[in-house]
Amino acid sequence: MIYVANTDDGTVSVVSVSDLAEVARIPVGKGPVQVAFTPDGQRIYVSLRDENSTAVIDTASRRVIAKIPVGPGPIQIFAAPNGREIYVANQGTEAAPGNTMSIIDTASQKVTSEVVTGAGAHGVVVSGSGDRVFVTNVFANTVSVIDPVNRKVLRNIAVGAGPGGVTYAATK
């Protein structure tokens, strides 16, 4: 299955890869932008940009089981490889940029801390080992490199204008 955030209608579509068809549509809230699976596939977290929160979907029941308040204008979201934490980039708006990454504990379904990154925290990805988190800052033109254990920015790397999505690939 794939899960698709439908920003304009406040839902997440469940699409069967084998049938190549939508099999369910789950109402989640205002402005869903991105989805992230826990590694075990039992939960899906959905950033709700227009609610400053994250919806949690139980994949078995296909229902929202919680909403977790996060920073302003959450955009991208990513699960730690161990499944214990979810990282949420809080972009805010151009007029009032967000500059934090919220860290959600998957056991308690609560934000346990926020890390100050740079203006317009947008994209987020975790290294394969889970020892680094990377956040793009769309209004600061940087990528923050974060130590998730100490919850601190190790450095901000200057990049091109308006960095958005980000991905990680291990190199040999």
Residue pairs with C-beta under 8 A, 6 or more apart in sequence:
1 14
1 15
1 16
1 17
1 23
1 59
2 14
2 15
2 17
3 12
3 13
3 14
3 15
3 35
3 37
3 44
3 57
4 12
4 13
4 15
4 35
5 12
5 28
5 32
5 33
5 34
5 35
5 46
5 47
6 12
6 13
6 25
6 32
7 31
7 32
7 33
7 49
10 27
10 28
10 29
10 30
10 31
10 32
11 25
11 26
11 27
11 28
11 32
12 25
12 26
12 28
12 32
12 35
12 44
12 46
12 57
13 22
13 24
13 25
13 26
14 22
14 23
14 24
14 25
14 26
14 62
15 21
15 22
15 23
16 22
16 23
24 62
26 57
26 62
26 63
26 64
27 64
28 46
28 48
28 55
28 57
28 64
29 46
29 48
29 50
29 51
29 53
29 55
29 64
29 67
30 48
30 49
30 50
30 51
31 48
31 49
31 50
31 51
32 46
32 47
32 48
32 49
32 55
33 46
33 47
33 48
33 49
33 74
33 75
33 76
34 46
34 47
34 75
34 76
34 77
35 44
35 45
35 46
35 77
36 44
36 45
36 77
36 78
36 79
36 86
37 43
37 44
37 79
38 44
38 45
38 79
38 83
38 86
38 106
39 79
39 81
39 82
39 83
40 83
41 59
42 58
42 59
42 60
43 56
43 57
43 58
43 59
43 106
44 56
44 57
44 59
45 54
45 55
45 56
45 57
45 77
45 79
45 86
45 88
45 104
46 54
46 55
46 56
46 57
46 77
47 54
47 70
47 74
47 75
47 76
47 77
47 88
48 54
48 55
48 67
48 74
49 73
49 74
49 75
49 91
51 67
52 69
52 70
52 71
52 72
52 73
52 74
52 90
53 67
53 68
53 69
53 70
53 74
54 67
54 68
54 70
54 74
54 77
54 86
54 88
54 102
54 104
55 64
55 66
55 67
56 64
56 65
56 66
56 67
56 68
56 109
57 63
57 64
57 65
58 65
66 109
68 104
68 109
68 110
68 111
69 111
70 88
70 90
70 102
70 104
70 111
71 88
71 90
71 92
71 98
71 100
71 101
71 102
71 114
71 121
72 90
72 91
72 92
72 93
72 96
72 98
73 90
73 91
73 92
73 93
73 98
74 88
74 89
74 90
74 91
74 102
75 89
75 90
75 91
75 121
75 122
75 123
76 88
76 89
76 122
76 123
76 124
76 165
76 166
77 86
77 87
77 88
77 89
77 124
78 86
78 87
78 124
78 125
78 126
78 133
79 85
79 86
79 87
79 106
79 126
80 86
80 87
80 126
80 130
80 148
81 126
81 128
81 129
81 130
82 130
83 106
84 105
84 106
84 107
85 103
85 104
85 105
85 106
85 112
85 148
86 103
86 104
86 106
87 101
87 102
87 103
87 104
87 124
87 126
87 133
87 135
87 148
88 101
88 102
88 103
88 104
88 124
89 101
89 117
89 121
89 122
89 123
89 124
89 135
89 136
90 98
90 99
90 100
90 101
90 102
90 114
90 121
91 97
91 98
91 120
91 121
91 122
91 138
92 98
92 99
92 120
94 120
94 139
97 119
97 120
97 139
98 120
98 121
99 116
99 117
99 118
99 119
99 120
99 121
99 137
99 140
100 114
100 115
100 116
100 117
100 121
101 114
101 115
101 117
101 121
101 124
101 133
101 135
101 144
101 146
102 111
102 113
102 114
103 111
103 112
103 113
103 114
103 115
103 148
103 151
104 110
104 111
104 112
105 111
105 112
113 151
115 144
115 146
115 151
115 152
115 153
116 153
117 135
117 137
117 144
117 146
117 153
117 156
118 135
118 137
118 139
118 140
118 142
118 144
118 156
119 137
119 138
119 139
119 140
120 137
120 138
120 139
120 140
121 135
121 136
121 137
121 138
121 144
122 135
122 136
122 137
122 138
122 163
122 164
122 165
123 134
123 135
123 136
123 163
123 164
123 165
123 166
124 133
124 134
124 135
124 136
124 166
125 133
125 134
125 166
125 167
125 168
126 132
126 133
126 134
126 148
126 168
127 133
127 134
127 168
127 170
128 168
128 170
130 148
131 147
131 148
131 149
132 145
132 146
132 147
132 148
132 154
133 145
133 146
133 148
134 143
134 144
134 145
134 146
134 166
134 168
135 143
135 144
135 146
135 166
136 142
136 143
136 159
136 163
136 164
136 165
136 166
137 143
137 144
137 156
137 163
138 162
138 163
138 164
140 156
141 158
141 159
141 160
141 161
141 162
141 163
142 156
142 157
142 158
142 159
142 163
143 156
143 157
143 159
143 163
143 166
144 153
144 155
144 156
144 157
145 153
145 154
145 155
145 156
145 157
146 152
146 153
146 154
147 154
